[in-house]
């Protein structure tokens, strides 16, 4: 099997897109974990058309189904008020 210039460029562009999505998800996952140490509530990473966003359950009360369906990661709130 040999690559033509067009197929090689298409494959390379697709790999770049995959890598940037993985990096963006990793960054939001780490941000959710850092944020979870300072809250009682779960912090969710939600996939949107523009990338990933963080949603804390306290921000919205009960989450709507359209957000629940797009959750890709959840960091449990780790703040504890018992000493």
N, CA, C and O atoms as CSV, one atom per row, in Angstrom:
chain,resi,resn,atom,element,x,y,z
A,1,UNK,N,N,0.838,-1.169,0.000
A,1,UNK,CA,C,0.000,0.000,0.000
A,1,UNK,C,C,0.885,1.234,0.000
A,1,UNK,O,O,1.835,1.328,0.777
A,2,UNK,N,N,0.576,2.153,-0.851
A,2,UNK,CA,C,1.356,3.385,-0.902
A,2,UNK,C,C,0.438,4.578,-0.698
A,2,UNK,O,O,-0.719,4.580,-1.117
A,3,UNK,N,N,0.975,5.568,-0.060
A,3,UNK,CA,C,0.218,6.791,0.200
A,3,UNK,C,C,0.346,7.754,-0.962
A,3,UNK,O,O,1.418,7.908,-1.547
A,4,UNK,N,N,-0.746,8.391,-1.283
A,4,UNK,CA,C,-0.675,9.527,-2.184
A,4,UNK,C,C,-0.575,10.765,-1.300
A,4,UNK,O,O,-0.815,10.689,-0.095
A,5,UNK,N,N,-0.237,11.853,-1.867
A,5,UNK,CA,C,-0.089,13.086,-1.096
A,5,UNK,C,C,-1.394,13.450,-0.401
A,5,UNK,O,O,-1.383,13.874,0.754
A,6,UNK,N,N,-2.510,13.290,-1.088
A,6,UNK,CA,C,-3.799,13.665,-0.514
A,6,UNK,C,C,-4.169,12.789,0.681
A,6,UNK,O,O,-4.627,13.301,1.702
A,7,UNK,N,N,-3.977,11.486,0.565
A,7,UNK,CA,C,-4.335,10.600,1.675
A,7,UNK,C,C,-3.406,10.818,2.867
A,7,UNK,O,O,-3.848,10.769,4.015
A,8,UNK,N,N,-2.132,11.056,2.603
A,8,UNK,CA,C,-1.185,11.317,3.681
A,8,UNK,C,C,-1.565,12.590,4.432
A,8,UNK,O,O,-1.563,12.610,5.663
A,9,UNK,N,N,-1.891,13.646,3.698
A,9,UNK,CA,C,-2.266,14.909,4.331
A,9,UNK,C,C,-3.581,14.767,5.105
A,9,UNK,O,O,-3.733,15.345,6.181
A,10,UNK,N,N,-4.513,14.013,4.567
A,10,UNK,CA,C,-5.786,13.789,5.262
A,10,UNK,C,C,-5.564,13.005,6.551
A,10,UNK,O,O,-6.140,13.350,7.584
A,11,UNK,N,N,-4.747,11.966,6.513
A,11,UNK,CA,C,-4.449,11.181,7.708
A,11,UNK,C,C,-3.718,12.019,8.746
A,11,UNK,O,O,-4.014,11.924,9.937
A,12,UNK,N,N,-2.774,12.832,8.312
A,12,UNK,CA,C,-2.016,13.682,9.225
A,12,UNK,C,C,-2.933,14.705,9.887
A,12,UNK,O,O,-2.824,14.947,11.089
A,13,UNK,N,N,-3.830,15.304,9.118
A,13,UNK,CA,C,-4.769,16.286,9.677
A,13,UNK,C,C,-5.685,15.634,10.705
A,13,UNK,O,O,-5.991,16.233,11.736
A,14,UNK,N,N,-6.119,14.419,10.428
A,14,UNK,CA,C,-6.997,13.716,11.370
A,14,UNK,C,C,-6.253,13.399,12.662
A,14,UNK,O,O,-6.820,13.540,13.745
A,15,UNK,N,N,-5.003,12.976,12.571
A,15,UNK,CA,C,-4.215,12.688,13.771
A,15,UNK,C,C,-3.990,13.947,14.598
A,15,UNK,O,O,-4.045,13.892,15.827
A,16,UNK,N,N,-3.739,15.075,13.950
A,16,UNK,CA,C,-3.571,16.333,14.686
A,16,UNK,C,C,-4.845,16.693,15.435
A,16,UNK,O,O,-4.785,17.156,16.575
A,17,UNK,N,N,-6.001,16.486,14.806
A,17,UNK,CA,C,-7.278,16.785,15.459
A,17,UNK,C,C,-7.489,15.873,16.663
A,17,UNK,O,O,-7.927,16.335,17.717
A,18,UNK,N,N,-7.185,14.591,16.522
A,18,UNK,CA,C,-7.322,13.643,17.638
A,18,UNK,C,C,-6.407,14.051,18.782
A,18,UNK,O,O,-6.831,14.066,19.938
A,19,UNK,N,N,-5.152,14.383,18.475
A,19,UNK,CA,C,-4.211,14.761,19.525
A,19,UNK,C,C,-4.650,16.024,20.247
A,19,UNK,O,O,-4.520,16.100,21.469
A,20,UNK,N,N,-5.169,17.021,19.530
A,20,UNK,CA,C,-5.595,18.249,20.196
A,20,UNK,C,C,-6.821,17.994,21.071
A,20,UNK,O,O,-6.955,18.615,22.126
A,21,UNK,N,N,-7.715,17.100,20.663
A,21,UNK,CA,C,-8.868,16.752,21.497
A,21,UNK,C,C,-8.434,16.030,22.764
A,21,UNK,O,O,-8.973,16.285,23.841
A,22,UNK,N,N,-7.468,15.133,22.645
A,22,UNK,CA,C,-6.970,14.400,23.810
A,22,UNK,C,C,-6.290,15.354,24.784
A,22,UNK,O,O,-6.481,15.246,25.995
A,23,UNK,N,N,-5.507,16.277,24.268
A,23,UNK,CA,C,-4.828,17.248,25.122
A,23,UNK,C,C,-5.839,18.145,25.827
A,23,UNK,O,O,-5.699,18.419,27.019
A,24,UNK,N,N,-6.851,18.602,25.105
A,24,UNK,CA,C,-7.883,19.451,25.709
A,24,UNK,C,C,-8.631,18.705,26.803
A,24,UNK,O,O,-8.916,19.274,27.858
A,25,UNK,N,N,-8.952,17.442,26.565
A,25,UNK,CA,C,-9.633,16.642,27.576
A,25,UNK,C,C,-8.746,16.430,28.794
A,25,UNK,O,O,-9.219,16.532,29.926
A,26,UNK,N,N,-7.475,16.139,28.581
A,26,UNK,CA,C,-6.545,15.967,29.704
A,26,UNK,C,C,-6.446,17.233,30.546
A,26,UNK,O,O,-6.432,17.165,31.775
A,27,UNK,N,N,-6.378,18.384,29.887
A,27,UNK,CA,C,-6.285,19.651,30.619
A,27,UNK,C,C,-7.531,19.895,31.462
A,27,UNK,O,O,-7.424,20.302,32.619
A,28,UNK,N,N,-8.705,19.652,30.898
A,28,UNK,CA,C,-9.947,19.856,31.652
A,28,UNK,C,C,-10.103,18.831,32.769
A,28,UNK,O,O,-10.644,19.148,33.828
A,29,UNK,N,N,-9.635,17.610,32.545
A,29,UNK,CA,C,-9.678,16.583,33.585
A,29,UNK,C,C,-8.819,16.995,34.778
A,29,UNK,O,O,-9.248,16.883,35.926
A,30,UNK,N,N,-7.622,17.464,34.506
A,30,UNK,CA,C,-6.740,17.920,35.585
A,30,UNK,C,C,-7.324,19.132,36.293
A,30,UNK,O,O,-7.230,19.242,37.515
A,31,UNK,N,N,-7.929,20.046,35.533
A,31,UNK,CA,C,-8.548,21.221,36.136
A,31,UNK,C,C,-9.723,20.821,37.035
A,31,UNK,O,O,-9.914,21.399,38.105
A,32,UNK,N,N,-10.505,19.836,36.599
A,32,UNK,CA,C,-11.622,19.348,37.418
A,32,UNK,C,C,-11.110,18.717,38.708
A,32,UNK,O,O,-11.684,18.930,39.777
A,33,UNK,N,N,-10.041,17.948,38.613
A,33,UNK,CA,C,-9.470,17.333,39.821
A,33,UNK,C,C,-8.950,18.393,40.787
A,33,UNK,O,O,-9.169,18.286,41.993
A,34,UNK,N,N,-8.265,19.410,40.274
A,34,UNK,CA,C,-7.770,20.480,41.149
A,34,UNK,C,C,-8.931,21.219,41.809
A,34,UNK,O,O,-8.879,21.535,42.997
A,35,UNK,N,N,-9.957,21.488,41.047
A,35,UNK,CA,C,-11.113,22.218,41.565
A,35,UNK,C,C,-11.891,21.383,42.597
A,35,UNK,O,O,-12.490,21.935,43.519
A,36,UNK,N,N,-11.878,20.067,42.438
A,36,UNK,CA,C,-12.654,19.196,43.327
A,36,UNK,C,C,-12.148,19.227,44.771
A,36,UNK,O,O,-12.897,18.881,45.684
A,37,UNK,N,N,-10.906,19.630,44.998
A,37,UNK,CA,C,-10.372,19.712,46.359
A,37,UNK,C,C,-10.944,20.896,47.129
A,37,UNK,O,O,-10.774,20.981,48.345
A,38,UNK,N,N,-11.617,21.808,46.440
A,38,UNK,CA,C,-12.121,23.028,47.067
A,38,UNK,C,C,-13.637,23.135,47.004
A,38,UNK,O,O,-14.181,24.235,47.109
A,39,UNK,N,N,-14.329,22.012,46.834
A,39,UNK,CA,C,-15.777,22.032,46.751
A,39,UNK,C,C,-16.374,20.768,47.370
A,39,UNK,O,O,-15.725,19.724,47.443
A,40,UNK,N,N,-17.613,20.887,47.809
A,40,UNK,CA,C,-18.351,19.731,48.313
A,40,UNK,C,C,-19.038,18.969,47.182
A,40,UNK,O,O,-19.462,17.828,47.368
A,41,UNK,N,N,-19.150,19.595,46.014
A,41,UNK,CA,C,-19.942,19.062,44.920
A,41,UNK,C,C,-19.063,18.419,43.850
A,41,UNK,O,O,-17.874,18.722,43.746
A,42,UNK,N,N,-19.654,17.537,43.065
A,42,UNK,CA,C,-18.937,16.919,41.955
A,42,UNK,C,C,-18.678,17.948,40.863
A,42,UNK,O,O,-19.488,18.842,40.619
A,43,UNK,N,N,-17.526,17.799,40.213
A,43,UNK,CA,C,-17.163,18.667,39.096
A,43,UNK,C,C,-17.130,17.794,37.846
A,43,UNK,O,O,-16.400,16.805,37.794
A,44,UNK,N,N,-17.916,18.158,36.847
A,44,UNK,CA,C,-18.044,17.357,35.633
A,44,UNK,C,C,-17.329,18.036,34.467
A,44,UNK,O,O,-17.358,19.259,34.335
A,45,UNK,N,N,-16.691,17.231,33.630
A,45,UNK,CA,C,-16.167,17.712,32.355
A,45,UNK,C,C,-17.209,17.355,31.309
A,45,UNK,O,O,-17.551,16.187,31.126
A,46,UNK,N,N,-17.711,18.379,30.623
A,46,UNK,CA,C,-18.782,18.210,29.653
A,46,UNK,C,C,-18.252,18.545,28.270
A,46,UNK,O,O,-17.608,19.576,28.078
A,47,UNK,N,N,-18.524,17.671,27.305
A,47,UNK,CA,C,-18.089,17.905,25.931
A,47,UNK,C,C,-19.128,18.760,25.210
A,47,UNK,O,O,-20.317,18.442,25.215
A,48,UNK,N,N,-18.667,19.849,24.590
A,48,UNK,CA,C,-19.531,20.727,23.809
A,48,UNK,C,C,-19.021,20.773,22.377
A,48,UNK,O,O,-18.015,20.147,22.044
A,49,UNK,N,N,-19.716,21.514,21.542
A,49,UNK,CA,C,-19.273,21.656,20.154
A,49,UNK,C,C,-17.934,22.371,20.065
A,49,UNK,O,O,-17.153,22.124,19.146
A,50,UNK,N,N,-17.663,23.271,21.033
A,50,UNK,CA,C,-16.437,24.067,21.016
A,50,UNK,C,C,-15.295,23.438,21.793
A,50,UNK,O,O,-14.196,23.991,21.800
A,51,UNK,N,N,-15.507,22.328,22.434
A,51,UNK,CA,C,-14.470,21.694,23.238
A,51,UNK,C,C,-15.055,21.126,24.512
A,51,UNK,O,O,-16.088,20.457,24.493
A,52,UNK,N,N,-14.380,21.402,25.628
A,52,UNK,CA,C,-14.808,20.874,26.921
A,52,UNK,C,C,-14.995,22.026,27.898
A,52,UNK,O,O,-14.261,23.013,27.858
A,53,UNK,N,N,-15.985,21.891,28.775
A,53,UNK,CA,C,-16.223,22.871,29.834
A,53,UNK,C,C,-16.361,22.139,31.162
A,53,UNK,O,O,-16.617,20.936,31.201
A,54,UNK,N,N,-16.187,22.886,32.251
A,54,UNK,CA,C,-16.386,22.335,33.582
A,54,UNK,C,C,-17.729,22.801,34.117
A,54,UNK,O,O,-18.091,23.970,33.980
A,55,UNK,N,N,-18.466,21.880,34.727
A,55,UNK,CA,C,-19.745,22.197,35.344
A,55,UNK,C,C,-19.723,21.611,36.746
A,55,UNK,O,O,-19.504,20.415,36.935
A,56,UNK,N,N,-19.954,22.474,37.719
A,56,UNK,CA,C,-20.045,22.022,39.103
A,56,UNK,C,C,-21.520,21.874,39.443
A,56,UNK,O,O,-22.318,22.748,39.106
A,57,UNK,N,N,-21.892,20.802,40.094
A,57,UNK,CA,C,-23.304,20.540,40.381
A,57,UNK,C,C,-23.948,21.674,41.153
A,57,UNK,O,O,-25.138,21.930,40.968
A,58,UNK,N,N,-23.217,22.357,42.002
A,58,UNK,CA,C,-23.780,23.452,42.779
A,58,UNK,C,C,-24.189,24.616,41.889
A,58,UNK,O,O,-25.049,25.411,42.268
A,59,UNK,N,N,-23.587,24.727,40.712
A,59,UNK,CA,C,-23.907,25.822,39.802
A,59,UNK,C,C,-25.333,25.726,39.275
A,59,UNK,O,O,-25.969,26.752,39.033
A,60,UNK,N,N,-25.837,24.531,39.097
A,60,UNK,CA,C,-27.119,24.330,38.442
A,60,UNK,C,C,-28.131,23.564,39.272
A,60,UNK,O,O,-29.255,23.359,38.811
A,61,UNK,N,N,-27.788,23.138,40.458
A,61,UNK,CA,C,-28.686,22.260,41.210
A,61,UNK,C,C,-28.724,20.914,40.509
A,61,UNK,O,O,-27.688,20.278,40.317
A,62,UNK,N,N,-29.903,20.488,40.132
A,62,UNK,CA,C,-30.027,19.236,39.386
A,62,UNK,C,C,-29.672,19.508,37.924
A,62,UNK,O,O,-30.225,20.412,37.298
A,63,UNK,N,N,-28.750,18.721,37.394
A,63,UNK,CA,C,-28.299,18.941,36.020
A,63,UNK,C,C,-29.362,18.521,35.011
A,63,UNK,O,O,-30.019,17.496,35.191
A,64,UNK,N,N,-29.535,19.313,33.946
A,64,UNK,CA,C,-30.474,18.921,32.896
A,64,UNK,C,C,-29.929,17.740,32.086
A,64,UNK,O,O,-28.719,17.526,32.027
A,65,UNK,N,N,-30.818,16.992,31.474
A,65,UNK,CA,C,-30.420,15.784,30.743
A,65,UNK,C,C,-29.443,16.064,29.613
A,65,UNK,O,O,-28.563,15.244,29.354
A,66,UNK,N,N,-29.573,17.206,28.930
A,66,UNK,CA,C,-28.653,17.467,27.814
A,66,UNK,C,C,-27.218,17.631,28.304
A,66,UNK,O,O,-26.282,17.352,27.555
A,67,UNK,N,N,-27.022,18.078,29.550
A,67,UNK,CA,C,-25.678,18.138,30.109
A,67,UNK,C,C,-25.221,16.769,30.592
A,67,UNK,O,O,-24.064,16.394,30.402
A,68,UNK,N,N,-26.115,16.034,31.206
A,68,UNK,CA,C,-25.775,14.705,31.721
A,68,UNK,C,C,-25.314,13.792,30.585
A,68,UNK,O,O,-24.370,13.018,30.743
A,69,UNK,N,N,-25.984,13.890,29.451
A,69,UNK,CA,C,-25.629,13.048,28.304
A,69,UNK,C,C,-24.252,13.356,27.747
A,69,UNK,O,O,-23.657,12.512,27.078
A,70,UNK,N,N,-23.730,14.550,28.009
A,70,UNK,CA,C,-22.445,14.951,27.438
A,70,UNK,C,C,-21.298,14.913,28.441
A,70,UNK,O,O,-20.193,15.352,28.120
A,71,UNK,N,N,-21.532,14.401,29.644
A,71,UNK,CA,C,-20.461,14.293,30.644
A,71,UNK,C,C,-19.473,13.216,30.215
A,71,UNK,O,O,-19.858,12.090,29.902
A,72,UNK,N,N,-18.182,13.584,30.207
A,72,UNK,CA,C,-17.148,12.614,29.846
A,72,UNK,C,C,-16.248,12.258,31.029
A,72,UNK,O,O,-15.503,11.281,30.966
A,73,UNK,N,N,-16.312,13.050,32.113
A,73,UNK,CA,C,-15.491,12.763,33.293
A,73,UNK,C,C,-16.119,13.458,34.499
A,73,UNK,O,O,-16.661,14.555,34.375
A,74,UNK,N,N,-16.045,12.824,35.655
A,74,UNK,CA,C,-16.537,13.416,36.895
A,74,UNK,C,C,-15.491,13.279,37.982
A,74,UNK,O,O,-14.983,12.190,38.250
A,75,UNK,N,N,-15.176,14.421,38.609
A,75,UNK,CA,C,-14.284,14.427,39.763
A,75,UNK,C,C,-15.154,14.654,41.004
A,75,UNK,O,O,-15.865,15.655,41.088
A,76,UNK,N,N,-15.101,13.754,41.939
A,76,UNK,CA,C,-15.903,13.850,43.156
A,76,UNK,C,C,-15.378,14.959,44.049
A,76,UNK,O,O,-14.171,15.088,44.253
A,77,UNK,N,N,-16.308,15.769,44.587
A,77,UNK,CA,C,-15.913,16.832,45.513
A,77,UNK,C,C,-15.230,16.252,46.729
A,77,UNK,O,O,-15.745,15.319,47.345
A,78,UNK,N,N,-14.076,16.792,47.084
A,78,UNK,CA,C,-13.264,16.201,48.152
A,78,UNK,C,C,-13.203,17.053,49.411
A,78,UNK,O,O,-12.555,16.671,50.385
A,79,UNK,N,N,-13.872,18.206,49.403
A,79,UNK,CA,C,-13.843,19.073,50.568
A,79,UNK,C,C,-14.684,18.436,51.672
A,79,UNK,O,O,-15.779,17.932,51.421
A,80,UNK,N,N,-14.164,18.465,52.880
A,80,UNK,CA,C,-14.863,17.832,54.010
A,80,UNK,C,C,-14.891,18.844,55.152
A,80,UNK,O,O,-13.857,19.409,55.510
A,81,UNK,N,N,-16.068,19.073,55.723
A,81,UNK,CA,C,-16.172,20.044,56.809
A,81,UNK,C,C,-16.026,19.414,58.179
A,81,UNK,O,O,-16.171,20.098,59.192
A,82,UNK,N,N,-15.743,18.123,58.227
A,82,UNK,CA,C,-15.513,17.465,59.512
A,82,UNK,C,C,-14.016,17.415,59.803
A,82,UNK,O,O,-13.224,16.956,58.980
A,83,UNK,N,N,-13.645,17.895,60.985
A,83,UNK,CA,C,-12.227,17.922,61.337
A,83,UNK,C,C,-11.855,16.817,62.261
A,83,UNK,O,O,-10.693,16.703,62.651
